[in-house]
């Protein structure tokens, strides 16, 4: 059976939740029903962009409180230099976050979404392990 193409106008957070559940991810809606908590090797969030044209994948890592700001920024720069499929930054609470966007415009299949989520989770985990030379991620 061919994989049905999903278009932005057909996609809701519930659609994505069901898709990821069907793909055997451990998922649940957050308390505000604004994003999906994805509990795999790492904790990530999945949410739709405001106009439903992108599916946003975000994971957060705590960093040691006594880590120097320069060390944090160097970690972000290493990840961004070495891993082009994820974007790293420092969040409002000095946590490391990595994100990736799946473009929905033009349509995507359920399989493409599931594979992209798996790829993001794997790359995020490897990027942090490879680039955290100062062991500042907890």
N, C-alpha and C positions, 0 to 999 in steps of 0.2 A: 504494500500500500504506500503510495507516495506521501511524503511529508507535506502537510498543508502549509501554505505560505501565510504568515501573519503580517498584517498591515497595521501601521500605527493607530488608525481609527478603530481597530478591533481589539487592541491590547489594553488591558487593565492590570492593575497590580494583582488581582485575583487570577487572571489568565497566566501571568508569569509564575505566581505561587504554585498553581496546579501543574504547569509545565515543569518546573524544577522538582516538585514532588514526584511527578511521573518519571523523571530522570534519576530518581533515587537520591536526591539531595535532602539533607536534613534542614527543613525550612519552617518558618512561622512568621506571621505578621508581627510587627513591633506593636507596642502599646498604643501608639497613636494611629495605627493603620496607614502609615505614610511610607513604610519601607518593609522589605522582607529581610529577616535575619537569616543568614545562611551559616549554619554551624557545620563546618567540615574540619579539615586540618587546622584552619584558621577561622576566626569569626569575621564575617563580611556582611555588608548590607547591599541590597539591591533595590533601586528605586527607579521610577520613570522620570524623565525630564518633564518640565512644566508643559511642554507642547507635545509630549508623547513621541518625539522623533528619535529619542535615544534611551537606552536602558543603561543606567549608571551602576557600576560595580565599585564598591569602596571597602577597603579593609583598613583597620587601625591597629597600631602596635604601641604599647606603652614603652617609654624610654626611661632609663634610670634618672631619677630626679636630680642627681648631682652631675649628670652629663653636661659638659660644656656646650653652649650654643653653637660654637664653631664645629665641634664634633658632630652635632646633630645635622648641621647644614652640609658638612662633608659627606655624611651618609646619604642624605638626599641627593646630592650631586653625583655620587658614585652610582646610585641606582639609576638616576636619569641618564647618565652617560652610558651605562652598560646594558640597560634593558629598555628598549624603545617601545615595547608594547604596554608598559605600565608607566604611570606618572606618579612620582613621589613628591611629597611636600610635608611641611610641618603644620599641624592643625592648631586651632585656637588654644588648646590646652597643652601645647608642646608635645603632642603625640605624633608619631610618624603615620602618615596615611598614604596608601597607594590606591590609584583608581584606574578605571578603564571604561570606555563607553562603547556599547554595541549600537551601531546605527540601525534604526528600524525603518527609516524612510526607504521606500522602494520594496519593502517586505523582506522578511527573514523566515526561515523555517524553524520549527521547534528544535530540530537537531542542531542547527547552527547556533542557537541561543545556548543550549546545554553544553555544546563543545566550547564555546567562547567562555562560559562561566568556569568550566573545568580548567581551561588554559589560564585564565586570570588567576585562579586560586593557586595553581602550580607555580606560575611565574612569580607571583607576589612572595610566596614562601621561599623560593629559591633565591630571589633577588635579595631579600633581607638577610638570609643566611650567608650568601656570598659577599655581600657588601658591608656587613656590620663588623668591620675590622677592629673597632674599639669596644665591642661587646656592650653596646649601650641599649640595645633592645631587650626588654625583659620578657 
